[in-house]
Amino acid sequence: MGTITININDDIEKQFRTLAHEVYNDKKGYLGKAVTCALQKWIDEVTQRQIAERELKILDKGFDMGKLKFTSREELYER
C-alpha cells in the first residue's frame, strides 16, 4: 500500500467525503477505497484517451493497400 498526501479544495473534500460515506457506509477504510476507485477511473480514462490518440495518428498516416488488380466492379464480381 502506498501513502499519498495531497491538498484539495475544501468544498471538493466535503463532497467527496459525503459521497464516500454514502457509498461505503462508514466502513473501515471507506475513504481509501473511494480514493482508489476514483484514481483507477481517472487512470482508465487517460489510458483510453492515449490509445485513441495513438490509433488516430496511425489512421491519419493511412495504409498502403497496394494496387487494385481489378479495373471494374463487374470484373471483381464476375461469376
N, C-alpha and C positions, 0 to 999 in steps of 0.2 A: 504494500500500500504506500502511496505517495502522499505527501503533505504539501498543499499549496496555500499560501497566504496571499489574499487579494483584497483590494479596496474597491467597493462598488457604491453606486448611488444609494442613498438611504431608502428612497421610495422603491427602487428595484428590489432591495434586500427584503423589505417588509412584504412586498407582493410575493416574492419567491418563497419566503418562509411560510406565509399563509397558505399558498398553494401546496407546498411540500407537506405541510401538516395535514391538509385535507386529503391528499392522495395517499400518504403513508401512515396516517393516523397516529402520529407522535410515537411511533415505534423507535427503538434504539437505533441510531444511525440513519434516521429518515432524511436528514439534511444531506448527508454524504451520498445517499442513494439518489436523491433528487439532482444533486450537482453532477454525479457520474452520468446519469441519464441525459441531462442537458448537454454535457460535454460530448457524449457519444453521438447525440443527434447533430451537433454542430460539426463534428469531425466527418460524419457521413455526408452531410450536405456539401461541405467544402470538397471532399474527395470526389463526389459525383460531379460537381461543377468542373473540377480539374480534368476528369475523364472526358466530359463533354467537350471542353475546350480543345483537348488534345485530339479527339476524334474529328472535330470540325476542321482543325488545321489539316489533318490528313485528307479530308474530303475536299477542302479548298485546293489542295495540290492537284487533285484529280488522279485518275487511274489510266494507265495505258492499256487500252482494250485491244490493241493490235489492229490489223486491217480487217475490214469486212470481206468475207470470202464470197458474199452473195451480192449481186447487183440489184436485185429486185425482191420484193416480198413474195411474189409468185415463185421465184426460183428457190427461196428459202423454204416455202411450204409446199413445194412440189411433191405430189404423191404418186 
